[in-house]
Amino acid sequence: MTLTSEKIKNDFKTVLITGATSGIGSKVAIKYAEEGWNILCHYNSSEEKAVKLREIVCEHGVDCYLFEANLSDDNEIQHFINKLEDFDIDGLVNNAGTYEVYKHFSELSSHDLTSTFRVNAFAPMLITTNIFMHMRDRGFGRIVNISSIAAKYGGSSFSMHYGCSKLALEGMTKTLAREGAEYNVLINTIRPGVIDTDFHKKFPKDMPKRLSMIPMKKAGMPEDVANLVFYLGSNKNNYITNEIVTIAGGE
């Protein structure tokens, strides 16, 4: 189901955020709204969260469109991309990701690998390459890809597939950033470490050890990531592209 507002405000810039109802994604959406951007919010299945987020976003006097799409399904990805043709998108934040498979690398199946890569790499590649061409033609675009500290260190023996999928996302950043630079399409990657969201709360037994490895000895907040995303992914950024920025308390 897609819920839309009546008419998007053409005098504001527009950003698409995938995985917008997640801990980081929702704070990113709110940050852009606070700064006067219209929001295109993608979500996977939680319509209730999406509607609540829309209410918060619209309190800032901007418009918000909601799009439901399962990014592990090729048909739904294409349907989602087709709907985006109606919009001039100035910013894109590829935030949607999955880490549903928690297995030692020796136990991973082809299906496990494919399902992870579909959401974390294949879907953002398909969405981004389509939007990138429109940004290039219009002479403006800002894209931020949300990777992970796992891409920096390779992840644990239980997150190899996740780290590899995020490295693939970073590879896309490097290619498109070089292509887009002369057209004022700036593309960067952010690698969050441990952030205080439901994503990391899935592994409560691992948290004390994980936090002890961080020089600052604490988790970051979603707002920390959102502020950095907005700077890199808006017209505040005029010269930073093809960079990977880690936000992980010193890791």
ABEGO torsion letter per residue (X at the ends): XBBBBABBBAABBBBBBBGAABAAAAAAAAAAAAAGBBBBBBBAABAAAAAAAAAAAAAAGBBBBBBBBBAABAAAAAAAAAAAAABBBABBBBABBBBABBBBAAABBAAAAAAAAAAAAAAAAAAAAAAAAAAAAAGBBBBBBBBBAAAAAGEBAAAAAAAAAAAAAAAAAAAAAAAAAAAGBBBBBBBBBBBBBAAAAABAAAAAAAAAABAAGBBBBAAAAAAAAAAAABAABAABBGBBBBBAGGX
